Structures are given as C-alpha cells and as structure tokens.
C-alpha cells in the first residue's frame, strides 16, 4: 500500500504529548458499553511499560463514561520518573511492586478483571535467566494468584515462524516456531497460562500483538527517525504489520468479554501488510529527505493475519495513512520519543 504525498489529513496533526495521551486513551463507544456491563475492579500488571499507561487510562475513562464505579489499579516497579504521579492524577490507583516477589504479589488486591502486560524483551540476549523468569515463571505465579479472575495476557507474534511475504501472514492455528530466547519464553508464557487456565478453569485470552505504534514509539517511528537523520534503511525484514496503540488498547479491553477455557488465542494487528521500502519512501516525501537503503528483502517476514479477531474485537479505526502522517509531523516538530527502538528488523531472535 502507499500514501500520496498530497493526501489530506484524515484528522489534524497531534501536536503535544497531552493531545497524544488523550487520543491513545479515548474509548470507543463499544468499550464504554463493555466497561459498563462488566462488574468489578480491574488491575493492570506491568502498567509502567509502553502500553500500560494509556491502556489503564482508557479503562478509567470508559468506566467513568459508563457510570460504572470501579477501581482501576496499575502495578509496576515505576522506574520511569513521574509516571506513578501522573497515573494517580488520572484516577488510577497505583501500587509499586516487584511482581517476582511472591509475598508482594500475594498482597495485591483481589479483583475479577486482570490485564497482564509484564514482560521482558529488550536486553533478553545476555540476560536469559531473567527473561525466562519474567516471561514464563511469573505468569504461573500470577495465574495461581488470580485463579478466580478473568485474565487477558499479552503475547507476541514472535511465537510464529516467518511467513512468506506473498501470504497474509500467520494465523492462530499455525504451529508456533519461536526463534531465540525471547520468543521461546513468550511461547512458554502462553503454555503456562494455558496450563493454569485448564487446571483452575481460569477464563483467559492470549493476545499475540505486533506491532503497536504511537508517535513516540513503534516501527513507523523507527523508520521516520532514520529517514529524518538520513540513515540507511535495512531491507532484510522487508515487510511488517502495525496497529495504532489506541486501537490495540480498545481491542485488549474488549477481549475481557471473550476469555475462555482453554484460552482464546487471537492475533492483534492492523489489516495492512506494509512494505518497508514503500513506507520509508513515503516518509522521505513527507519529510523532504532523500532515502537510502541497504540489504535485500527476504522472501519471508514476521507477519500476522488478524482478521479472525476483528469479528469479536472490532476493526482498527486509525488507518496506516493517518499514522504515517501523524508520525511525520511529530518528527518534523521534534516531538519526544521513548528512546526505545523496536528492532523489528531483527531476524535471529536476539533482542
């Protein structure tokens, strides 16, 4: 797919972090309806990461708009300065906790709704024991602790083998074929949640997400930064999927209604198969920069087909065209980033 350099904005540019945070946490009517029907408090384990803050805030906003009195609780070690105070100001209760500390985990509140975001990806290579503890051991601890709750847990499309670029990508019934400790430990996370789901009859959903994008982080941000800096673009991973993080937040919350025993496994990404070369060239036009490439497109890539989930979770509402233009404007204006490259071009599983 491609985007014309003269195509008008679908929506105007996002100019400030406050505007971005509002957009990422804006609940769709379907989410408001769901949060009005669900009963009980909600806890977000691993709220301090890239996705957690806006996801927790969407849950808070949707519950408020629905008139549902509910505690929304965010749990993290809160290593990012100011995040805990920011969440508290937005009506989200916070608990500082090392989830691997069993006594601290056991002391967390009993709640019927659990969103599991805790994970380790970057830095996994060279720190394999902690990677496996976070991605495989901790899910078992959480499942035992919240055996009486609904659990929606993030997984990743990295559990799949590379798919031919001529295909629509991997589907949920494809056999996993993870490469590297990160991907293998994420499949371990799925297996552990599946075991405890069946042992204790825990309604669970496993969400294979790739890749969520906002303006400070994501594959599109990575490509735009390289184009703006006139750095060469690696073509070895020649294709990718992407979804606006606000859409993945909405779909994640809606997954609370579709948990099952054994777990419901669902891919979560946008409907478009994007070519790195095409997207980089689009950024080149929008940023008025020359674009250079190196490497050769492989015949396969990490691609997922998420159409199965759209019937239950809804389709993404923000188009790729819109995301590209938002990201380009953000980069032109020197908007802040999280400083966390996705390394989506990695093909050997080492993160």
N, C-alpha and C positions, 0 to 999 in steps of 0.2 A: 504494500500500500504506500501511497505517497501523499504529501500535503503541498498544495500550491503555495508559493511564497506570497501570493496576493489574496489568499483566502481570508475573509473577515473573522474576527473573534466570534466564537460561539458565546462566550462570556468575556467580559473585560478582564484585563490582567489583574493578578493578585499582587499587591504592592507591598504589603507589610506582613510580618510574622503573625500579628493578631488576625489579619484577614485570612491568612493561610490556616491558622489553627481553627478559626470559625468554620472554614469550608471543609476541612478534614473531619470535623465532628458534627456537621449538620445532618440530623437524622432524616431519612426519607419517611414519608407517611407510613409505609409498611413497617418500618422499625418502631415508630411511635405506637402503632397499633399492637405490635407484638409485645413491647415492653409494658403496655397497659394490661395485656392478658396474662403475662407471666406473673407468678406470685413469688415473693421472697426477695432477699438481698442477693447481691452479685459481687463476686470477688475476682479481681484480675491479678493473677500470679505472674510476676515479671512485668509489671506496669512501667518500669523505668527504661525500657528499650525504645526502639524507633517507632513502634506501632502503638504501644500500650497507652501513652497519654491521650492521644486522640480517640482511641477506642473506648477508654474509660469515660472520657468526656461525652462521647456520643451516647453511651448508655445512660449517663446522668441526664443529658438534655432530653432524650427520648422518654425517660421515665417521668421527668417533670412535665413535659408537654402532654403526656398521657394522664397526668394527675395521679400517678402511682407513687405512693410513699415507699421509698426503697433506699437502703444503704448501698452505695457503690464504693467498694473498698479496693484500693490499689496497694499491692505488696511488692516491695523491691528493696535492694540494698541502697538505692538512691545515691549513686555515685555522681550523678550529674548535678552540679550546683544549682540550687533554686527550684528544681523540679518538684520536690515534695511540697514546698510552699505554694507553688503555682497550682498544683492539683487541689490542695486544700482550699484555696481561694475559689476554685471552680465547683466546690461542693462535693469533692471526692475525698472520703476518709483515706488516710494513708497509714501504713504500718511498715516500719523499717525492719527488714528480716532477711537473714541468710537462710534460704529455703532448704539448703542441705543440712542445716542444724535441726535435727529431728524434734527436739524439745520446742524450738521456736515455731516449727511447722505445726506441731500439735496444739500450740497455744493460739493459733489463728481462729477467728470466729467461725462457727458453724453457719454455712449458707447453702441454699439449694442450687445456686447458679454459679458455675466456675468457668472462667476463661483462663486457659493455660498457655502462657506466652514464653515462659522461661526456657532459655536455650543458650547454647554456645556454638558459634560458627567461626568468627574471625579469631585467629590465634589458636585454632584447633591443632594445626600442624606444629609439633613440638610440645604440645600440652595435651596429649591424647588422654591421659587418665582423667583430668578434669572434664574434658569434652564428653567422655562416656558417662561420668558421674552426673553431669548436668542433663545430658540428653537421654539417658537410659535408666540410671538408678533413681534419679529424682522423680520421674513420672510414676514409678512404683510407689514411692513414699506418698506422693500426692493422691494417687488412686486409693490407697489404703485410708488416708486421712479423710478424703471426701467421697467415701463409698456410698453415701446416701444422697449425693448431689447429681445434677446433670453436669457433664464436662464437655466443653468444646476445646480441643487442643490443636495448636498449630503443628503441622508437619511441613514438608517441603517437597517440591517437585524433584529435588536432587535424589530422591529414592529411586527414580526411574533411570533406565538406560537412555543414552542419547537416541533421539528419534530421527528418522530420515527427514530432511528438510522439505521433501516433496509431500510429506504427510501433514495431518492436522496436529500431530503431537501425541504424546502418551495419554491413554485413558485409564480410568480407575481399575479396570480389570486386567491391565497389563501386569506381568510379573515384575516385582521390584528387581533392580540390578544396581545397587548403590556402589559408587566408586569413592574410596577414601574414607578416613575415619569419621569425618563429619557426616557424610551421607549414610554410612553404615550405622552410626549411632542414632541417627534420626529414624531409620527403619527400626532400630531397637526400641526407640520411644513408642513407635506405633505398636510393636509387638507387645510391649509391656502394658500399655493402655488396653489393648485388646484382651490380654490375659485377665486383667483385673475386671474389665467390663463384664466378661463372661463369668468369672468366679463370683463376683458380688452383685451381678446384674446392675451395673452402673450404665445408665444411658449416656452414650458418648458419641462425639463426632470428631473425626480426624481430618483436618483441613490441610491439603497439600497446596500451599501458597507459593506462587512465583510469578512475577516479581512485583511486590507493592512499590509504588512510586509516588513520592510527593515532590515538592520543589527543592528541598534540602537534601534529598537522598533518593537513590534509585538508578536504574540503568540509564534512563533518559538524562538524568543529571550528570552521570559519569560521562556520557557521550558529549553533552553540551559543554562541559568543562574542558574536555580535551580539544574540542573544536575551537573554543574561545582562546585557549592557550596555544593553538596551532600545533598541537601534539599529534603524532600519527595515530590512527585508529586501527586497532588489532582486528583483523577479519577472521581469525581462526574459528571463533564461535560466531558464525555469520548471521544467526537468526535468534530471536528471543520473543518472549511474551511479556506483557506488562499490564498492570491494573492500577488505577488511581486508588490511593490508600483510603480515601473516604468511601469508595465503593467496597473495598475489601472489608472495611470496618462494618459497614451495613450488612454485608453478606455473612460475616462472622457472627454478629448478633442474631441474625435470622436462623443461623444453624442451631441455636439453642432449641428451636422448635422441632428439629429433625434428628435429634440424638436417638441412638438405637443400641440394642444388644443383639449381636456383636456390633461394634461401632460402625456408623455410617462413614465411609471414606469418600471424600469429594475433592476434586481439583478446584482451585480458585485462581483464576487469572482472567485477563481480557480475551476477547474473541479474535484478536488480530495476531497473525504471525508476521512479525516485523523483521525486516532485513537491515542489518547494521549499516551497510553501505548507504541504503536509501535514507535512513533516519539521520545519519551523520551529514549527508549532503543537504538535507532539509535544514538542519541546524546551520550549516555553512551559509545557506541563502539568508536565513533569518538573522544571523549574527554578522553577516557580511565578512566572512572569513574563508580563506582557502582551506580545503580539506585534503589531508594526506592519509594514505592507508599503507599498512604493511601486513604481510601474511596472505594466506589463501583460504577462502571459505571451505570448511569441511563439508562433507555430504550429510552430516547429521549435527544435531544441536539439542540442547536441553529445552524441549518444547512440551507443553501440556495442552490438552484439549479439555476445556472446562464446560462444555455445553451441557453435560449431564446435570450439573448443579444449578443451571440457570432456572430450570422449572420450579425449583423449591426456594432458591435464594434470590431470584431476580437477576436481571442482566446489569452489567456495569452501565452507569449513566454518563460518565465522563469519557469522551472519546479520546483516542490517541492524538488526533489532530489538536484537540483542546490542550492536552497535557504538553505536547511539544511546544505550543505557543506560550503557555504559562511558564514552562521551564526556560525557554529562550529569553523571555522578558526578564525573568528573575535573575538570570545570569548577566544580562546586559546592565541591569541596575546594581549589580554587585550584592545581590541578596545573600544572606548567610547560608552555609551548608552545615551538615553534621560532621563533615570530615571523615566519612566512613564509606570509602568506595565499595561497591558491591562485589567486585572481582568476578562479574558474571562471565567473563571470557575464559575463566579457568576451566580446563578440560580434564585435569588429572586428579581432581577431588581434593587438592591441597589448598586449604584456606588459612 
